[in-house]
Amino acid sequence: MTTQVKICGLSTPDTLDAAIAHGASHVGFVFFARSPRNLTPERAAGLASRVPGRVARVGVFVDPDDALLDAAIAAIDIVQLHGSETPVRLTEIRARWGKPVWRAAGVASAADIRAASLTAHGAALLLLDAKAPSSAPLPGGNGLRFDWRVLGGARPGMAWGLSGGLDADNVGEAIRIAGPGLVDVSSGVEDAPGVKSVAKIRAFLETVRTI
């Protein structure tokens, strides 16, 4: 696949194994107590031991404190920040734990993309997600999408990926319109919040493979 794929919010061996077997380049473990996909560092470590070296393990955090990062860092290769972390905090995390950092940002307009690029200074990748409404309980993983056409006039000046409302039915359109280097899916391969589907994971990855 020319477009990399991250299957995020994995929490069971069978769905993790399906993501790996069908070609995911990245697998995501969520460390956020309010998420239905939340893992303890101990559960994440058990899952992480099943991941081969060719697949990167991404830990998803929302304004994490140092204690959580200390507990989880051995199970992951990349730190993804999905909260209100500043560029200074991003730099601190990268320096202290020696892992690449991804910055996720909510997008609804071209102006949001430009603003997101500023908050991602020093990040290895900027992940553009749909902006969550103020009433949403989570900053991501809400199954929402934004108008990918806004990227036509406001592409980030760095490596970037696309998230938000993706599934097997629309990921082909998203890649053709936006041309991301990576697509990230969570709720789009679930039967219920936090309950991943082996069949949907397979279908998503097979769709990307044909593009």
Solvent accessible surface area in square Angstrom, and as a share of the most:
residue,aa,sasa,rsa
1,M,89,0.40
2,T,134,0.78
3,T,12,0.07
4,Q,87,0.39
5,V,0,0.00
6,K,0,0.00
7,I,0,0.00
8,C,11,0.07
9,G,0,0.00
10,L,0,0.00
11,S,18,0.12
12,T,55,0.32
13,P,65,0.41
14,D,83,0.43
15,T,6,0.04
16,L,0,0.00
17,D,52,0.27
18,A,9,0.07
19,A,0,0.00
20,I,17,0.08
21,A,79,0.61
22,H,49,0.22
23,G,32,0.31
24,A,4,0.03
25,S,26,0.17
26,H,15,0.07
27,V,0,0.00
28,G,0,0.00
29,F,0,0.00
30,V,12,0.07
31,F,5,0.02
32,F,33,0.14
33,A,92,0.71
34,R,159,0.58
35,S,12,0.08
36,P,71,0.45
37,R,13,0.05
38,N,53,0.27
39,L,4,0.02
40,T,65,0.38
41,P,29,0.18
42,E,132,0.59
43,R,122,0.45
44,A,0,0.00
45,A,53,0.41
46,G,44,0.42
47,L,10,0.05
48,A,4,0.03
49,S,95,0.61
50,R,115,0.42
51,V,20,0.11
52,P,42,0.27
53,G,87,0.84
54,R,175,0.64
55,V,5,0.03
56,A,24,0.19
57,R,50,0.18
58,V,0,0.00
59,G,0,0.00
60,V,11,0.06
61,F,0,0.00
62,V,30,0.17
63,D,75,0.39
64,P,9,0.06
65,D,88,0.45
66,D,51,0.26
67,A,72,0.56
68,L,54,0.27
69,L,0,0.00
70,D,72,0.38
71,A,60,0.46
72,A,1,0.01
73,I,26,0.13
74,A,91,0.70
75,A,6,0.04
76,I,0,0.00
77,D,48,0.25
78,I,16,0.08
79,V,0,0.00
80,Q,4,0.02
81,L,0,0.00
82,H,23,0.10
83,G,20,0.20
84,S,89,0.57
85,E,10,0.04
86,T,73,0.42
87,P,46,0.29
88,V,102,0.59
89,R,52,0.19
90,L,0,0.00
91,T,56,0.32
92,E,85,0.38
93,I,0,0.00
94,R,92,0.34
95,A,80,0.62
96,R,140,0.51
97,W,31,0.11
98,G,63,0.61
99,K,50,0.21
100,P,64,0.40
101,V,1,0.00
102,W,11,0.04
103,R,16,0.06
104,A,3,0.02
105,A,17,0.13
106,G,32,0.31
107,V,1,0.00
108,A,63,0.48
109,S,45,0.29
110,A,29,0.22
111,A,57,0.44
112,D,28,0.15
113,I,1,0.01
114,R,138,0.50
115,A,53,0.41
116,A,5,0.04
117,S,34,0.22
118,L,136,0.68
119,T,50,0.29
120,A,0,0.00
121,H,136,0.61
122,G,31,0.29
123,A,14,0.11
124,A,54,0.42
125,L,18,0.09
126,L,0,0.00
127,L,1,0.01
128,L,0,0.00
129,D,8,0.04
130,A,7,0.06
131,K,100,0.43
132,A,28,0.22
133,P,68,0.43
134,S,127,0.82
135,S,102,0.66
136,A,24,0.19
137,P,90,0.57
138,L,18,0.09
139,P,45,0.28
140,G,15,0.14
141,G,29,0.28
142,N,49,0.25
143,G,41,0.39
144,L,75,0.37
145,R,115,0.42
146,F,13,0.05
147,D,61,0.32
148,W,3,0.01
149,R,172,0.63
150,V,36,0.21
151,L,1,0.00
152,G,64,0.62
153,G,72,0.69
154,A,9,0.07
155,R,119,0.43
156,P,13,0.08
157,G,83,0.79
158,M,53,0.23
159,A,60,0.46
160,W,28,0.10
161,G,0,0.00
162,L,0,0.00
163,S,14,0.09
164,G,10,0.10
165,G,18,0.17
166,L,3,0.02
167,D,44,0.23
168,A,30,0.23
169,D,141,0.73
170,N,21,0.11
171,V,0,0.00
172,G,7,0.07
173,E,73,0.33
174,A,0,0.00
175,I,16,0.08
176,R,174,0.64
177,I,69,0.35
178,A,0,0.00
179,G,47,0.45
180,P,7,0.04
181,G,44,0.43
182,L,1,0.01
183,V,0,0.00
184,D,6,0.03
185,V,3,0.02
186,S,18,0.12
187,S,36,0.23
188,G,22,0.21
189,V,1,0.00
190,E,15,0.07
191,D,97,0.50
192,A,47,0.36
193,P,103,0.65
194,G,12,0.12
195,V,83,0.47
196,K,19,0.08
197,S,11,0.07
198,V,55,0.31
199,A,54,0.42
200,K,83,0.35
201,I,0,0.00
202,R,91,0.33
203,A,41,0.32
204,F,0,0.00
205,L,0,0.00
206,E,72,0.32
207,T,38,0.22
208,V,3,0.02
209,R,111,0.41
210,T,115,0.67
211,I,79,0.40
